[in-house]
């Protein structure tokens, strides 16, 4: 009897599993749209157009992505038509939804929509017209009178000793004010030509630091002594020897 009951339970489990696999997935629906591109030039071959359906209900501006479609943009004719599939079961009553588009090349964002175009919200349907706008490049920070926080030296990220200031550098009127993450550094610098920079000699305080921060300080002093060039890209500063990046800093603007 017990054996027969076990066999029946096993067969019942198989039937339930078979039925579960037989249940079809939720049907997909689609949002139809067109994306306009403001330029007439030819897009790079690796350009990619990405369209996303977002839940934009939250008041803090955070969005939840519900669907995403990526299309090759290189050599395509604009306006570019698309169909964005999504699962209706993902939608919730009372929520707000929008669609955005982005055009990238080489991992860099070139164009994007200025705002989310409403769909299935407040009378909006499932058709959208999206217009891409060029992303403005971040202006380069100034080399001087900028608080440059150390990010990394080579492949090693910067270290911070608990309770101490970040490793940083400030250049102003030929004088260097800096920190290794423990000791204060001070001295002079020269900037004789564009992209050329010479730092030092530098003096420092003699506080005891954690071993890792002491190693960072020695390496940072070596970087300052070796660097002959610099490069500012947006809010990133690279100290360089020829074409080799020795250390990287991030800008925090003084006001």
C-alpha positions in Angstrom: 0.0 0.0 0.0 2.7 2.4 1.0 4.6 1.6 -2.2 1.5 2.2 -4.3 0.9 5.6 -2.6 4.6 6.6 -3.3 4.2 5.6 -7.0 1.0 7.7 -7.2 2.6 10.7 -5.6 5.6 10.4 -8.0 3.3 10.2 -11.0 1.3 13.2 -9.7 4.5 15.2 -9.4 5.4 14.4 -13.0 2.0 15.5 -14.2 2.3 18.8 -12.4 5.7 19.4 -13.8 4.6 18.5 -17.3 1.7 20.9 -17.0 3.9 23.7 -15.7 6.2 23.3 -18.8 3.2 23.2 -21.1 1.8 26.6 -19.8 2.7 29.2 -22.5 4.8 32.2 -21.4 3.0 35.6 -21.2 2.4 37.0 -24.7 4.6 39.9 -25.7 3.2 43.2 -26.8 5.1 46.0 -28.6 5.7 49.7 -28.6 6.1 51.2 -32.1 8.3 54.3 -32.7 10.7 56.3 -34.7 14.0 57.9 -33.7 15.1 61.1 -35.4 18.8 62.0 -35.6 19.6 65.7 -35.8 22.8 65.4 -37.9 23.3 64.6 -41.5 26.7 63.0 -41.2 27.5 59.4 -41.5 27.4 57.4 -38.2 30.4 55.3 -37.2 30.2 51.7 -38.3 30.0 50.6 -34.6 27.2 53.0 -33.7 24.5 51.3 -31.6 21.0 52.6 -31.0 19.4 51.5 -27.7 15.7 52.0 -26.8 14.4 51.3 -23.3 11.0 51.1 -21.7 11.1 52.5 -18.1 8.9 52.6 -15.1 9.3 56.3 -14.1 6.8 56.4 -11.2 9.2 57.1 -8.3 9.4 60.7 -7.2 13.1 60.6 -6.5 13.8 60.2 -10.2 15.0 56.6 -10.0 13.7 54.4 -12.9 13.2 50.7 -13.4 14.0 49.3 -16.8 11.4 46.9 -18.1 12.5 46.2 -21.7 15.5 47.0 -23.9 16.3 46.8 -27.6 19.7 47.4 -29.2 20.0 48.0 -33.0 23.1 48.7 -35.2 23.1 52.4 -36.1 26.0 52.5 -38.5 24.9 53.2 -42.1 21.2 53.3 -41.1 18.8 55.8 -42.5 17.0 58.1 -40.0 14.3 58.4 -38.8 14.8 54.8 -37.7 11.7 52.7 -37.0 11.7 50.2 -34.2 9.5 47.8 -32.3 10.2 47.4 -28.6 8.7 44.2 -27.2 7.6 44.0 -23.5 5.6 41.9 -21.2 2.2 43.4 -20.2 2.4 41.5 -16.9 5.3 43.8 -15.9 3.0 46.8 -15.9 1.2 48.0 -12.8 -2.0 50.0 -12.5 -1.3 53.6 -11.5 2.4 53.6 -12.5 3.9 55.9 -15.1 5.9 54.6 -18.1 8.3 56.3 -20.6 10.6 55.4 -23.4 14.1 56.8 -24.0 16.8 56.2 -26.7 20.6 56.5 -26.7 23.1 56.4 -29.5 26.6 55.1 -28.6 29.9 54.5 -30.4 32.9 52.8 -28.9 31.2 52.7 -25.5 30.8 56.5 -25.5 27.4 58.1 -25.3 27.0 60.5 -28.3 23.3 61.3 -28.4 20.3 60.7 -26.1 16.7 61.8 -25.7 16.3 64.9 -23.5 13.4 63.3 -21.6 11.4 60.1 -21.3 8.5 60.1 -23.8 5.4 58.9 -22.1 3.7 55.6 -23.2 0.6 53.9 -21.8 0.4 56.8 -19.3 -2.2 59.6 -19.0 -3.7 59.0 -22.3 -0.5 58.1 -24.2 -0.6 55.1 -26.3 2.0 52.6 -27.6 3.5 54.8 -30.4 6.3 57.3 -29.8 8.4 59.8 -31.8 11.9 60.2 -30.2 14.4 62.9 -31.1 18.1 62.4 -30.2 20.1 65.3 -28.9 23.9 65.6 -28.8 25.5 65.0 -25.5 27.7 68.0 -24.6 31.2 67.1 -23.6 32.3 67.9 -20.1 34.7 70.9 -20.2 38.2 70.2 -19.1 39.0 71.2 -15.5 41.8 73.7 -14.9 45.2 72.3 -14.0 45.7 75.0 -11.4 43.5 76.0 -8.4 41.8 72.6 -8.6 41.7 70.1 -5.8 43.0 66.9 -7.5 42.2 63.8 -5.5 44.4 60.8 -6.1 42.5 57.9 -7.7 45.2 55.4 -8.6 48.9 54.9 -9.4 49.2 52.5 -12.2 46.7 49.7 -11.7 46.6 50.2 -7.9 43.7 52.3 -6.4 44.6 55.0 -3.9 44.4 54.1 -0.2 43.1 56.3 2.6 44.1 56.0 6.3 41.1 56.2 8.6 40.6 59.6 10.0 43.1 61.2 7.5 42.6 63.4 4.4 42.6 61.7 1.0 45.8 61.9 -1.0 45.5 65.1 -3.1 47.4 67.8 -4.9 46.7 71.5 -5.4 48.8 73.6 -7.7 48.6 77.4 -7.5 51.0 80.2 -8.4 54.0 77.9 -8.6 53.4 76.3 -5.2 52.3 72.7 -4.5 50.1 71.9 -1.5 49.4 68.2 -1.2 48.9 65.1 0.9 50.1 61.5 0.5 47.0 60.3 2.5 49.0 60.8 5.7 51.8 63.3 5.5 51.4 66.8 4.1 53.6 67.7 1.1 54.7 71.1 0.0 57.0 72.6 -2.5 57.1 74.1 -6.0 56.2 73.3 -9.6 56.9 74.7 -13.1 54.5 74.6 -16.0 56.8 75.9 -18.8 54.6 74.8 -21.8 51.2 73.2 -22.6 51.1 69.6 -21.4 54.5 70.0 -19.6 54.7 69.9 -15.9 57.6 69.5 -13.4 56.8 69.0 -9.7 59.3 69.4 -6.8 61.4 69.3 -4.9 58.9 68.6 -2.2 59.2 68.6 1.6 56.9 66.5 3.9 55.9 66.1 7.5 57.0 63.0 9.3 53.9 61.4 10.7 53.7 57.6 11.1 51.3 56.0 8.7 49.9 52.5 8.2 52.3 50.3 6.1 50.1 50.5 3.0 49.8 54.2 3.1 53.6 54.6 3.7 54.2 52.5 0.5 51.7 54.8 -1.3 53.5 57.9 -0.1 56.9 56.6 -1.3 55.4 55.7 -4.7 53.6 59.0 -5.0 56.8 61.0 -4.3 58.5 58.9 -7.0 55.7 59.8 -9.4 56.1 63.5 -8.7 59.8 63.3 -9.2 59.5 61.4 -12.5 56.5 63.1 -14.1 57.3 65.5 -17.0 53.9 65.8 -18.7 50.2 65.9 -17.8 46.9 65.4 -19.5 43.5 66.8 -18.4 40.4 65.1 -19.8 37.1 66.3 -18.4 37.7 66.1 -14.7 40.5 63.6 -14.8 44.2 64.5 -14.5 47.0 62.1 -15.6 50.6 62.6 -14.5 52.8 61.1 -17.2 56.3 60.3 -18.2 56.4 60.5 -22.0 53.2 58.5 -22.9 53.1 56.4 -19.7 50.4 57.3 -17.2 52.0 57.3 -13.7 49.1 58.5 -11.6 45.5 59.5 -12.0 43.6 62.2 -10.1 39.9 63.4 -10.1 38.9 67.0 -9.8 37.0 68.7 -7.0 36.6 72.3 -7.9 37.4 75.1 -5.4 34.7 77.7 -5.1 
